[in-house]
């Protein structure tokens, strides 16, 4: 009887260790897709901004300080400092002061591993925006985290441009 209990205990421990190693080997969470996609144009100014994660996330870590929207086109954003892209390949990126984040609410759907940023008002027409999902790589210690507390390693930054204003109706 003791041998049977010892055998089952050993097998259970081996399974737990294997499962734990497989979980730990996944690495930090990442953003696997966004809406709109990076570089999208003609985006509806009333669109909701979404980020889908590679694994279940800690809901409390996803908020307006870790998932936000800035007016402008930035290659890095670590408020109060942002960097604009170089004007040409021979120029260097330009550091600038970040604009204030667009007022919004953020919520997380644990069934789909998706965070949604909903601006409080329609975005401006024909305007470039930068969405940021915070990781720890920029050193500011703000980051979204998975359920185990592992933070995203790097920021996920994606850009889009809203559609032009609709034309007024023809005068009868």
N, C-alpha and C positions, 0 to 999 in steps of 0.2 A: 504494500500500500504506500509506504514512504517513497519507494522508487517511482511509482506512478505520479504521486503528487509532485515530486521533485522534477520529473520529466515534463509535466504540464506547466509547472512554474517556469522552468527554463525556456520552454517553447513560447510561453506568453511574454516573457521578458525579451526574448530575441525578436518577436514580432513588434513589440513596443519600440525597441531600439531601432529596428529597421524603419518603421513608420516615422519615428522622430528624425532620423537621418534624412529620409526622403523629403520631409517637410522642410528641414533646415537647409537642404541643398537648393531649394528654389531661389534663394537670393532675395533681394529687396523687391517690393512690388514695383510695377511699372504701369504707365498709361498705354493701353493697347490700341485705342482708337479715340478719335475726337469727332464732335459735330459742332461746328462745321469742320471739315478737314483742313489741314494746314495749307495755306495759300488760296483758300476758297475765295471766290469773288461773287458779287451779286447776292450776298447773303441777306435774307429778310431782316430788316432792323428790329423786328419783334421776336426773332429767333431765340431759343434757349440754347445755351452753350453746354455741351456735355463732354465728360471724360470717362471712359470705361477703363477699369483697372484689371490687372492680371489675376487678381485674387480678392477675396473678401477683405474689406477695409474696416478700420475702426471709425465708426460714424462720427464720433465727436472730434476726430482730427481733421475732418473735411468741413471747412467753414470759410468765411469771407477773408480770412488772413492767409489761408493756404490754397484757395482757389479763387482767383480774381481776374478782372478784366481791366485793361488799360487802353485808353484812347491813344493810338499811335502805333508805330511799327518798331519793335525793340528786339534785339537779338539776345539780350539778357535783361532781367528785371529783378533787382534786389532792392526794393524801395528803402531809402529814397533815391537810389542810384539806378539808372537804366543806361543801356547802350544802344545806339541806333546802328543800323547796318552801314557798312562803308558805301559811299556814293559810287565808287568804281573799284575794280580789283586792285588798283594801285594806291587807294587811300585806306586809312585805318578807321575802325569803328569809332564813333564819337560818344564819350560819356555825357549824359545829360541828367537833369533831375526828373525823376518819374512823375507823371501826372497822378492825381488822386485816382484811386480805383473807382470804377463805375459802381454806383450804389446798386446793390443786388442782394438777393437771398440765395443761399446754397442749400441743397438737400441731397441726400444720398439714398439710393435704392439698393438695399442689400440683396434683393433677388437677382438683380442684373449687374451688380458691382459697378454701378454708374452714378457719378455725381452730376448734378444739374445746377448750373448757374443761371438765375433768372433776373435779368436787369430790371430795376424798378420802373424804368421808362424805356420807350423805344430808343434804339441807338440812332445816331445821326446818319443821314444818307451819305453815300459816297465817301465813307471814312474808313481808314485802316484801324484795326484793333489787334491787340495782343492779349491772349489768354495765358494765364500762368497757373500751373499746378506745382506747388512747392515741394522740392526735395531738399536734402541737407547739404548737397554739394557746394552751394554758394556760401556756406558758413553762417547763415543767419539763424540757424537752429529751428526754423519753422518748416514743417513737413507733414504731409499726409502719411498715415501709418496703417499697416495691415493689422488684423485682429491680434496678432502676436506682439505688436508694438514695434515692428521693424519699419523704419521710415524709408520712403523713396530716396534713392541715392542722389538723383539729379532732378532738377526742375524739368518739367515738360512745358515747353513754350510753343504755342501755335498761333498763327496769324490768319486773319481773314479781312475782307473788305465788304462793307455793306453795299446794297444796291443803290442805284440812283433814284432820286425822287421821281414818282410817277408824273407823267405829263398831265397838265390840266385838261379837262374835257374840252372838246371843241366848242366854240361859241356858235350857237344856232343862228 
